[in-house]
């Protein structure tokens, strides 16, 4: 294939696969926690890290990772303690992150907003070998956490009080989820972009939930969708010369729409079967789960 003859496309495709795996793997826990927009907030904060990377002549990826982790921890602390003014504090954190990124990159020697563009919306040609190495290490951490601690993270995401009663370290697991989400944002920013990464963390999960009911199956299907759309978007971006991040997100939304249409008749049949069972007085057949993902 012609596309594999170019080193930059080999790097971009590898990064796309890793993004397709990690974003839904973390996103499924955020969806369960009803924090679907957390990735978007972290992306805003990570912009400051990118700007600092240019200003200090260090790796923007690693600097963005560090700043995003700090921002994610602060967001989690605000969620715990910011009872009445938490939304205002989060807004200042998000907007401050965006403003800091623009300011720092313009203060950097030879820096301009054009340098920030590829990090905001993704870019295939600018994925370097150093970026791929960083993405591989960070993606390994994300997979280790999301798969290795899936039962504990699922329990906390479903019901924090019940998880606390069972002896799980709820606050530590919540912080770990926030840190993992921050790492995922920086993994994805070179392919999808900081402003669009949240869609790749949430929409594949929502699409998978149209067809599945168990957590494990939803996890696998969401990751499969993530890999398919990131690879498809990357290849389409190369041949059609369109932005990779926007292409990937639009493909993801397209998959969601298709699966929703396909799942609608199935949902109606299940509803009719449940109604018939309820009318017949068979409680065993009436237990339709309120959420698509209900068990580990």
N, C-alpha and C positions, 0 to 999 in steps of 0.2 A: 504493500500500500504506500502511495506517495506520501501520505501524511506522516508515516513513521520514518521517513528519510531525513526529517529535520529534528535536530536535537531539542530545539525549544518546544516542539510539539510532543516529543516523548516525555519531556518534563511536565508539560501541561496536562497530558493525559494521565500520568501517574498522580499528579496532584488532584486531578478531577476525581479519580477513583477514591482516593483517601478522603476527600471532602464528601463524596457521596455516601461513604460509610459512616463517617463521624457525625455529620450534621443531624441525620435522623436518629442516630443512636443516642444522642443527648436530647434531641428535641422531644422524644417520646416521654421523657421524665418531666420536661417543662410543660408539655400539654397536660399530663396527668395532674400537675401542680397548679394548672390554670395560670401559668406564667409564659404564655406563648410569645409575648413581646419582649421577654427578657433579653433575647439575643440581639434585638434591635438596639436596646439601650446599651448593651455592652459594646456593640459596634460603634456607637457614637463616642464612647469613652476611649476605645482603642485608637481613634483618630489622633488623640493626643500622643499616644505612644509612637505612632508612625511619624508624626512631626518631630518628636524628640529624637527619634532614630536618625533623621536627616540632620537635625541641628547638632547632634553630638557625634556624627559620622560613625554610627554603629548600625547594626542590623535592624531595620525597621520592624521585621517580623518578631525578633526576640524582645525588642523594646515595647512593641504593641502587646505582646503576650504579658509582660510584666505589668504594664499599666492596666490592661483589661482584667487581670486577676485582682489587682487592688480595687478596681472599680466594682467588680462582681462581689467582692467581700463587703465593700461599703453598701452596695445595694441590699445584700442579705441582712446586714446589721440594721439598715433603715427599715427593712420589713419587720424585724423583730421589735425595734424600739420606737420607730416613728409612727406613733399611733394616730396623731391628728395631722401632723405636717409632713408626713412621709411622702406624699405625692409631690409637694413643692420641692422637697430636698432632692427627690429623684429627677425632677425636671431640671433643676440647676445643675445636677451632675451630668445629665445627658447633654444639655446645651453647652455647658462649660467644656465638656470633652470635645465637642465639635469645634468650638471657638479656639480651644487650645491647639488642636491639630492644625488649623489654618494659620494661626499666629506663628507657631514654632517652625512650620515648614517655610514660611515666608522670611523668617529670620535666619534660616540656614543659608550658608554660602551657596549661591547659585540656585537656591530653592525657589519654587513657585507653585501655584495651585495645580499646575500641569503635572507635577510630580505626585500629587495626592490623588489624581484622577484614577490611576490604575488600581489604587488600593480601595477606592470608594466603589468602583463598579467592576473590578476584575480586569485582567489583561493576560492574554496567552503569551505574548512575545517577551514579557518582562519577568517570567518565572525563571529564576536563576538556579544554578546547582546548589547554592547556599540555601535558597528558599526551599528547595525540595528536601534537603537534609533536615532543615528545621521542621518542615511539615511532617516528614516521616516520624521524627521523634515525638512530636506533639500528638500526632494521630495515634501512635502506639500507646501513649498515656491515656488518651480518651477511650480507646477500645478496652484497655485493661480495666479501667474504672467502670465503664458502662456494662461490660459483660461480666467481669469478675464480681461486682457488687450489685448485680441486677436485682436480686431478691430483696436486699436491704433498701436499695434506692426505690424500688417499687413500693415497698411497704410504707416508707416515709412519704412518698408522693401521693399515695392513696389516702392515708389517714395518719396524720402526725401524732395525734393523741394516742391512738391504738399502738403505734410503733413505739412511743415513749413508754407505755405500760409494759410492753413486751421486753423492755430493756435495751432497745436500740439507741445509740447516741445520735439523737435526732438532729441536734444543732450541728454536730460535726459532719453528718451526712448531707445536710442542707448546704453547708459551706463547700463541701466537696463537689456537690452538684453545680454550684455557682462557679467554682473554679474550673470545672470541666467544661461548662458552657463558655467561659471566657477563652479557654484554650481552643475550643472548637471554632470560635469566631475568628481567631487569628490563623487557624489552619485554612479556613475557607476564604479569607479575604483576597488572596492572590488570584483565585479562580472566579468566585462569585462577587466579591466586593463587600465592604463593610456595611453598606446601606441595604444590601439585598440578602445577606446571609440568613437573616431570621426566617425568611420565606422557606429556605431549604431545610431549616430545622423543624418547621411546623407542618408545611403543606404535605410532604410525603407521609407523615404520620396520619394526618387527617384523611388522606387518600386511602391509606391502608385500612383505616378504621371502617371504611365503607363496606369492606368485604370480610373483615375478621372480627372475632370476639375475644380471643385470648391475647394476653400481653405478649407471650413468646412469639406467636404467629404474626402479630402486628409489628413487632420489632423486626423480624426477618423480612417481611414484605416491605416495610418502610425503607429499610436499608437497600433492598433490591431496587426499589423505585428511585432512591437517591443516586445509586450508582448509574442506573440507566439514563436518568435525565442529565446528570453531570457529563457523562461520556457523550450522550447525544448532543447536548448543548455545545460542548467543546468542539466536536467534529463539525457541527453546523456553523459555528463561529469561524472556523478555519476556511471552509469552502465558500461561505456566503459573505464573509467579511462583515460580520455583525458583532455587537458587544457580547462577550461570553456570559457575563452575569445575567443580563436581561434575557438572553436566549434560554439559559438554564431555568430561570424562574418562570418564564412563560410556558416552557415545556412542562414544568412541574404542575402549574395550574391547569394546563390542558389534561394531564393525566388525572388530576383530581376530578375534573368535570366528567371525563369519560367514565371513570369508576363510579362516580355518583349516579350517572345515568344507568349504568349496568346494574348497580346495586338496588335501585329503586323498586323494580318488580320483586326482587327477593325480599326486600323489607316489607312490601305489601303482603306477600304470601305469608310471611312470618306473623304479621299483625293479624291477618284473618285467621290463621291457625290458632293463635293465642286467644282471640276473641271467641272462637268456636269452643276451645277447651274450657275457657272460663264459663261460657254458657252451659257447658255440660257438667260443670262442677268438678273439674279435674285440676286440683291445685298444682300438681306436679308439672302440668303442661303450661302453666300460666306465668312461670317465673322468667319473664323477658328482662334482661339486664338493662338498667337505665343508661349505662355507658357502654360503648363498643368494646372497651378494654376493661376487663373485670377480674382477671386472675393471672397470677404469675405463671 
